[in-house]
Amino acid sequence: MAGMKDTVRARIDRRLKKDARAVLQQIGLTESDAFRMMMRRIAVEKQLPFAPLIPNQTTIDAMEEARRGGLRRFANAAEMLAALNDEEEEKETGRRGARGRPRRARRSSTATARR
């Protein structure tokens, strides 16, 4: 590489860094190697080397609701699936839960679903 070298720093989530590092190590690359490869492609192709995911309004609303803590919590996956099935049945039949109202889930921190 000719010319002056420069340093780029970025803040990322620790878990993301750990997960990405594990993948890169399996293919024999460092984080710096991967970043240099991405930057070179951007410079040559004049675009990102992947399609950026741009959330639609429904996704944006869901993310904002999650940040506000507006998620239902379930004790386990089976409880979450039962609640989702009840909601689907309600949509299809127009009927609500067994007592005429949607079933409420217990609060827990193991699994979440959008209200």
Residue pairs with C-beta under 8 A, 6 or more apart in sequence:
8 35
8 39
17 31
20 31
20 34
21 31
24 30
24 31
24 33
24 34
29 37
38 49
41 49
42 48
42 49
55 63
62 114
65 71
65 114
65 115
66 112
66 114
70 115
71 112
71 113
71 114
71 115
72 83
72 105
72 112
72 113
72 114
72 115
73 105
73 106
73 107
73 108
73 109
73 110
73 111
73 112
74 80
74 83
74 105
74 106
74 108
74 110
74 111
74 112
74 113
75 105
75 106
75 108
75 110
75 111
76 108
76 110
76 111
77 111
79 105
79 106
79 111
80 105
80 111
80 112
80 113
82 103
83 103
83 105
83 113
84 113
86 97
86 102
86 103
87 102
89 95
90 96
90 97
90 102
96 102
97 103
